[in-house]
Amino acid sequence: MTPLLCSAPAKVNLALEVQGVLPGGYHELDTVFCWLDLEDLLDVRPSAKTELVIQDEIGQGAEVVANEENLVMKALRGLEDLVDRELPTRLHLIKRIPAGGGLGGGSADAAAALLGVTRAHRLPLQPADLLKLAARLGADVAFGLQGGTARGRGRGELLSPLPSPPDLPVILLVPPFPLSTPEVYSCWDRLPAEVRRAGRGSAERVVAALSKGLPQDLLRSTGNDLEVAAEALRPELSDLRRRMLEAGCAQARLCGSGSTLFGLLEPGSDPEPVATRLKGLGRVLCTRFRRSPR
């Protein structure tokens, strides 16, 4: 077995349209994922027994726990079931992505575990095997395997690669409160139809903008159907988005189901003054789109 250090990048949804409800209660999506230059790291090493150790670098406290409910452990157990044997591994997870905010950190960690354990144990698995397992672990885990920029349909696991976005500064604002993904979708289900689809067409617009590679087209194209539901649950989010625009962001959107918000700046802008103006509203992080694949 060979030790490996695996990258687990955060993601944002440049577009997120909720198409309806699928059998089983899941929601059908049309979304555009993009990796950020913000990552967790997963160190995969030989061990006599399986162990998950979490190194919390940003003070998340009890939000991320090292037990069997962690998606990293679920990924390992899924691989063990798939190959029908134990895979004793020491997994050292370095957390840098804020948890529970729509940035996909847990899903990225699970994808890193699938890749890292497969490579470290030299398992005879094909990419299709890992994608099937990823889809069972969570809707965003499949994107964590593919990475880069991609359009996701179905629950988000049916992926088509897209061109990388223009090189724009990105500001993340993590409010001092979480949002429950099931509660956000449940709220969306209860909204009037004309309100639910306020962002209709955002996925197609973002795909067209990415194909052209023009920053201004992308800034005008982003959308997220879940914003109206998240803001119904936490009206402060609407004010925070407004504050981001006033601070200098050219666009501000909800990350996934929230509660994190991401702001896009004009090309060549300095993000530090914008970040300074947002201090006191929550955790503020400056990053960019990650343009290279895994």
N, C-alpha and C positions, 0 to 999 in steps of 0.2 A: 504494500500500500504506500502511496506517495502523498506527502502533505501538500496541500494546496491553499492558496489565499484567493477567495472568490469575491468579486465585486457584486454588490446588490444595489443598483441605482434607484433613486426615487423617480416617480413619474408625475406628470400632469396630464389632464385631459384638455387638449386644445378645443375639442368639441365633445359634447355629450348630449345625445338625443335619446330619450326614452320612448321606444316605439310601442310598448304595450306590455302585457303580462304573459309569460310563458307558462306551460304546464309545470306544476310543482311550485308555483309562486314566484319564480325568478322573473326578472324584467328583461325584455328584449331591448338591446342597446344598439346604437350606431355611434361609435365614439372614435376619437383620434388620440392615441397615446403618444407621449414623447418622453424619453429619458431626460433627466437633469444631471448636472455635474454635482450631485449630492448623493452620497452612497453610504450604505452600511458595508461592512466587510465580514466575511465568514471564513475563519481559518479551520480547515478540515485536516485532522491529523490522526495517525495511528493510535490505537488505544486498546487496552484489554477489555474495556467495557464502554458502553455508550454514555456520554456525558455532554450536556449543554451548559456552557458558561456564557453569561452575558456581561459584557463590559459597557456600561452606560456612560457615554461621553457627554451627554447633554442634559443629565438630570431629570430623567423621565420617571424615576421612582418605581412604583409598583405597576406601572402601565404595561411593562413588558416583563413577563415572568418566564423562568427557565423550567417549564414543566411540560407534560405531554400535550397540553393544549396549544403550546407554541407551534406555529406553522413549520418551523424548522424541524421539530421533532415529528410532526405529522408527515412531512416530506420523507424523512428517514424511514419511518415505519411503513409508509406506502411503498418505498423501494424494497424494503425487506419482504413485504407481502408479495411484491411482483416477482422477486427472484427466489422466494421461498427459502430464505436463510437469514441468519442474523448478520448485521453489518456493524460490528463494534467500532465506534467512531467518537473521537472527542471533537466537539463543535464549539468553537470560540467565536461568539457573535459580538462584533463591535458596532454598537448602535449610535448612529449619527443622524438618522432620519426621525423627525418627530413622529410619535405613534398616534394612531387614531385620528389623523387629520385629512385623510384622502390622498396622501402622497404615495401610498402603495408600499410602504416599507416592509410590512409583514409578508406581503406577496412576493416582493423582491427577495427577501431572505429565504423564503421557501424555494423559489426558483434557483437561487445560488446553492441551496442544499441539494436539490435534485442534480444539478450539474456537478457540484464538487464531489459528492459521495459517489456518483456514477463513475467519474474519472478516477478518483482516488482508489476505488475498489476494482477498477477496470471491469465494470459490469457490461455484459454483452447486450446492451439495450440500444435501440434506434431512437432518433429524435421523435418519431411518432409515438413511441412508448412513453416517453417523458411528457409529451403534450397531453396525452390521455390522462395520465396521472395528475398533471398540473390542473386540468379542467376540473377534476374531482376535488382538488384542494381549494380552489377559489377562482373566481372569474378573471382576476388580474394576474394569476400566477403564470398563465400561458404567455402573456406579454413579457413577463419577467424573463422567460426563457429566450424569447425572440429578440426583445429589446429594440433599441434604435427609435424609429418612428413608425407607427403602424395604425391602420384602421381596424377596429374591432367590431364585429357583429355578433349576433346571438347574445350570449351573456357577456360578450367581450372577448371570448376565447377564439373566435373565428377571425384570424388575423391576415391582413394583407400589408406587406411592407410599403412604406411611402418615402419620398425624398425627405432629407433632413430639413428642419426649419432654418430660416435665416439666423445669423448669429446675433441674438438679442439678449441684453441683460434681463434677468428675471429676479423679481423680489418675492419672497415668500413671507407672508404674515400669518403666524400661528396664534389665534386668539387664546385667551386663558380659559377656554371651555371646550369640551369635546362635542361631537355630534354622533349619534347612533345611526349607522347606515340603514338598518331596518326601519327606524323611525322616520328617516328622511323619505325613503321610498313609500312608506305607508301614508305619509302626509301627501306626497305627490299623487297617490291613488285617489285621495279624497278631494283633490282640487277640481274645479270645473274644467271641462275639456279645453275651452278657449284659453285658459290660463296655463294649463299643463304644457301646451306645445308652443309657448312663446318663443322658443329658440329653434323652431322648425327650420331645417335646411342648413344648420351650422356645420354639420359634418361634410356635406358636399362643398360648402364654401371654403372650409379649411383645406380639404383635399385639392381644390382648384388653386388656392393660394400657395400651397406647398409645391405644386407642379410648376408654378411661375417663378417661385423663389423670391418674390418681392415682399419686403418687410411690411409695407403699408397695407398690402392686401391681407396679410395674416392678421395684423392688428385690427382690421375691420371685420374679420370673419369669425372670431372665436365665439363660443356660446355654450351654455350649460343649462339644460332643462331643469336640473335639480336645484338651481339657485332659488327659484321662487318657493320651493318647499322648505329648503334650509332656512331661508329668511323668514318664513312663516313661523318656524319653530324658534329661531333666534333672530329677532328683528335687528339686533346689533350688527349682524353681518352686512346688511344694506348700508348702514352708516360707515362701517369699516371699508367697504368697497369705495364709497364716495371719498373717504379720507385718503385712500391710496391714489385715486385720480387727482385729488387736490395736491398731494405730495409730489406729483410728477410722473406717475405711471400713465402710459398712453392707453392701457387697457387693464382691467382688473376683473378676475373671474374666480369662482369657487373651484377648488381642486376636488374632483370627484363628487362625493357626497358631503365633503367638508369635514371639519370646520376650517381648514387652512384655505387661505386665499393666495392667488398668485397674480402678480402684476408684471406686465411687459413694458419695457422702456423702448424709446426710440433707438435705432442703431447708433452706436458710439456714445451713448449717454453714460454718465458716471452714476452708478447705483448708490454710492455711499451717501450723498446728500439726501436722496430719497429715503434711504434706510434710517438716517438720523431723524428725519421728520416723523417717521412712524414709530419711533421708540416710545415705549409706554403703552402701546396698544396691544402688545403681545410679543412673542418671540419673532424677531426679524432676521431673515437669512438672505444673503445675496448669492446668486448662482447664475448659471447659463444653461442653455440646452446642450445636452451631450450629443455631439454630432457623429461620434464614431460608434460602430457596433461593439458588441462584447469582445 
